[in-house]
Amino acid sequence: MSTERKIQEEVDTLEKEVNQYELVLFNDEVNTFDFVIDSLIEVCEHTLEQAEQCTILVHYKGKCTVKTGEYKDLEPRCSKLLTKGLSAEII
């Protein structure tokens, strides 16, 4: 592999990493654990275990990154969480 091609691949990898956003879920005093877990399974395609762990982190830490990825993938997920009455944002 040429040096130029290797450098281009490294640049491409870095650009992909830079374009990663985080969907962050925040704690509230309204929604139940079960509702949050079910919402994460539905909206973020979490396994039951992932959803439970994120819900516990949100409860005790106040927030948790529930999904990372490109903005175009996270935006509709964030909107759906907000529609469900959860507090979330993309950072």
Backbone bond lengths (Angstrom), bond angles and torsions (degrees), N, CA, C in turn:
res aa  C-N    CA-C-N  psi(-1)  N-CA   C-N-CA  omega(-1)  CA-C   N-CA-C  phi
1 M - - - 1.453 - - 1.530 108.61 -
2 S 1.305 115.48 135.77 1.462 119.64 -179.19 1.531 110.19 -72.21
3 T 1.310 115.03 154.64 1.460 121.00 178.61 1.530 110.21 -61.05
4 E 1.315 116.05 -40.91 1.472 120.28 -179.07 1.535 111.05 -61.70
5 R 1.318 116.17 -42.96 1.461 119.89 179.94 1.533 110.62 -66.81
6 K 1.319 116.77 -40.02 1.467 120.97 179.07 1.532 110.24 -62.18
7 I 1.316 116.80 -43.71 1.469 121.04 178.95 1.531 109.87 -63.23
8 Q 1.337 117.46 -42.32 1.466 120.90 179.62 1.528 110.84 -62.19
9 E 1.324 117.00 -39.70 1.464 119.95 177.94 1.524 111.15 -64.41
10 E 1.333 116.94 -39.13 1.464 120.48 177.97 1.526 110.61 -65.03
11 V 1.334 117.12 -40.99 1.475 121.69 177.76 1.528 109.89 -62.94
12 D 1.330 117.09 -44.51 1.460 120.90 179.23 1.525 111.24 -60.44
13 T 1.313 117.06 -41.52 1.463 121.72 178.68 1.523 110.55 -63.63
14 L 1.317 117.25 -44.75 1.463 121.09 179.28 1.521 111.13 -63.08
15 E 1.319 117.51 -40.23 1.464 120.29 179.41 1.525 110.58 -63.36
16 K 1.321 117.16 -39.68 1.464 119.96 178.13 1.519 110.58 -63.84
17 E 1.322 117.29 -40.51 1.465 121.10 179.94 1.526 110.99 -66.80
18 V 1.323 116.62 -37.99 1.459 120.98 -179.09 1.524 111.17 -65.42
19 N 1.323 117.89 -33.12 1.452 121.99 -176.66 1.528 113.39 -84.62
20 Q 1.315 117.16 16.57 1.454 120.68 178.08 1.531 109.71 -87.50
21 Y 1.299 115.43 129.50 1.458 122.13 176.43 1.524 108.21 -112.81
22 E 1.321 115.84 164.80 1.458 121.26 178.96 1.520 109.71 -120.24
23 L 1.320 115.71 134.16 1.457 121.96 171.90 1.526 106.00 -95.70
24 V 1.319 115.78 114.43 1.460 121.86 -174.90 1.526 109.51 -108.39
25 L 1.327 115.46 130.21 1.457 122.37 176.64 1.526 108.20 -103.51
26 F 1.332 116.30 135.07 1.465 121.91 -177.68 1.524 110.78 -109.34
27 N 1.320 115.48 152.24 1.454 122.05 179.17 1.522 110.60 -69.73
28 D 1.311 115.45 148.13 1.460 121.22 170.39 1.518 107.50 -142.09
29 E 1.291 116.19 169.11 1.465 120.62 -178.54 1.528 111.06 -103.62
30 V 1.336 116.13 16.92 1.464 120.42 -173.15 1.522 112.62 -107.84
31 N 1.323 116.77 -51.09 1.459 121.29 -171.80 1.527 112.41 -84.06
32 T 1.334 115.46 144.87 1.463 121.17 -179.66 1.530 110.54 -79.47
33 F 1.314 115.50 160.33 1.464 120.98 175.62 1.530 109.98 -54.96
34 D 1.325 115.95 -47.82 1.462 119.67 -177.07 1.525 111.94 -60.75
35 F 1.329 117.17 -40.68 1.461 120.50 179.60 1.525 110.80 -64.05
36 V 1.330 116.86 -43.75 1.466 121.31 179.92 1.527 110.04 -64.72
37 I 1.315 116.99 -44.42 1.470 121.45 178.72 1.525 110.26 -59.36
38 D 1.321 116.40 -49.52 1.475 120.40 179.79 1.526 111.22 -61.13
39 S 1.326 117.05 -38.71 1.466 121.12 179.59 1.518 111.37 -65.18
40 L 1.326 117.46 -42.28 1.467 120.73 179.41 1.524 111.71 -66.14
41 I 1.317 116.45 -36.92 1.465 120.25 177.10 1.532 109.58 -64.49
42 E 1.319 116.14 -45.24 1.468 120.91 -178.32 1.523 112.84 -70.02
43 V 1.317 116.97 -50.63 1.466 121.47 -170.22 1.526 112.73 -84.46
44 C 1.319 116.83 -40.85 1.473 120.60 -174.93 1.528 112.90 -102.23
45 E 1.337 116.47 0.52 1.459 121.95 179.41 1.541 112.12 59.41
46 H 1.329 114.99 37.97 1.463 120.10 176.99 1.519 110.16 -76.38
47 T 1.332 115.72 155.83 1.460 120.20 165.67 1.532 106.00 -76.51
48 L 1.314 115.98 167.17 1.469 119.87 177.36 1.526 110.39 -56.95
49 E 1.340 116.43 -43.20 1.464 120.52 -178.25 1.528 111.62 -64.32
50 Q 1.329 116.70 -43.45 1.476 120.06 178.32 1.522 110.34 -61.08
51 A 1.313 115.90 -46.43 1.464 120.71 -178.34 1.527 111.32 -62.39
52 E 1.329 116.83 -41.46 1.463 120.28 178.65 1.527 111.04 -64.17
53 Q 1.330 116.75 -44.76 1.471 120.22 -179.76 1.528 111.31 -63.00
54 C 1.330 117.08 -44.39 1.464 119.74 179.21 1.519 111.26 -63.40
55 T 1.325 116.42 -40.57 1.469 120.55 -180.00 1.524 111.09 -63.11
56 I 1.314 117.09 -41.55 1.468 120.91 177.60 1.529 110.39 -64.45
57 L 1.348 117.04 -43.57 1.472 120.09 178.27 1.523 111.11 -61.95
58 V 1.328 116.87 -43.31 1.471 120.44 178.50 1.526 109.72 -59.83
59 H 1.315 116.67 -43.44 1.466 120.92 -177.68 1.526 111.93 -64.01
60 Y 1.337 117.06 -45.51 1.466 120.04 -174.31 1.523 114.24 -90.52
61 K 1.317 117.90 -28.57 1.471 121.13 -177.98 1.527 112.91 -102.20
62 G 1.331 116.74 -14.31 1.460 120.32 178.99 1.516 113.96 94.44
63 K 1.329 117.27 -18.18 1.461 120.52 178.05 1.520 109.14 -166.02
64 C 1.342 115.08 164.45 1.456 120.82 178.48 1.527 108.70 -159.87
65 T 1.328 116.00 138.39 1.460 119.94 172.36 1.523 106.93 -74.87
66 V 1.331 116.28 118.02 1.462 120.43 -175.45 1.525 112.70 -101.40
67 K 1.337 116.90 -13.61 1.467 120.40 178.69 1.519 108.27 -162.72
68 T 1.326 116.88 142.49 1.463 121.22 172.93 1.515 107.72 -123.23
69 G 1.330 115.09 153.84 1.458 118.72 179.13 1.510 111.46 159.89
70 E 1.321 114.18 -162.39 1.456 120.24 179.21 1.522 109.58 -76.79
71 Y 1.324 115.59 149.79 1.462 121.24 -177.67 1.528 111.44 -55.53
72 K 1.345 115.92 -42.52 1.471 119.90 -176.05 1.536 112.11 -63.61
73 D 1.331 117.35 -25.07 1.463 120.97 176.49 1.531 111.20 -83.68
74 L 1.330 116.37 -36.44 1.464 120.26 -175.48 1.525 113.48 -79.64
75 E 1.325 117.17 -30.60 1.467 120.76 -173.97 1.532 112.71 -58.86
76 P 1.336 119.32 -49.31 1.471 117.74 178.28 1.531 113.06 -66.30
77 R 1.319 116.69 -30.68 1.470 119.87 177.25 1.530 110.06 -67.19
78 C 1.330 115.68 -43.87 1.464 120.22 178.36 1.528 110.14 -60.90
79 S 1.318 116.33 -45.53 1.470 120.56 179.17 1.522 111.78 -58.67
80 K 1.324 116.10 -40.78 1.463 119.88 -179.34 1.530 110.94 -67.43
81 L 1.344 117.04 -40.25 1.464 119.83 176.68 1.527 110.54 -62.16
82 L 1.329 116.32 -42.13 1.466 120.50 179.18 1.525 110.84 -64.11
83 T 1.330 116.74 -40.99 1.463 121.66 178.51 1.527 111.22 -60.91
84 K 1.326 115.83 -32.07 1.466 121.18 178.63 1.532 112.36 -78.07
85 G 1.336 116.42 -3.16 1.463 119.67 179.03 1.514 114.21 91.46
86 L 1.342 116.39 10.62 1.458 120.14 176.61 1.524 109.67 -90.04
87 S 1.311 116.59 161.01 1.449 122.10 -179.81 1.524 108.49 -104.27
88 A 1.342 116.38 114.57 1.470 120.56 -176.58 1.517 109.76 -147.16
89 E 1.321 115.49 157.08 1.460 120.94 174.32 1.522 110.05 -154.56
90 I 1.320 114.92 159.34 1.456 121.31 177.60 1.516 107.81 -101.05
91 I 1.334 115.83 130.63 1.467 119.90 177.09 1.510 109.86 -124.85
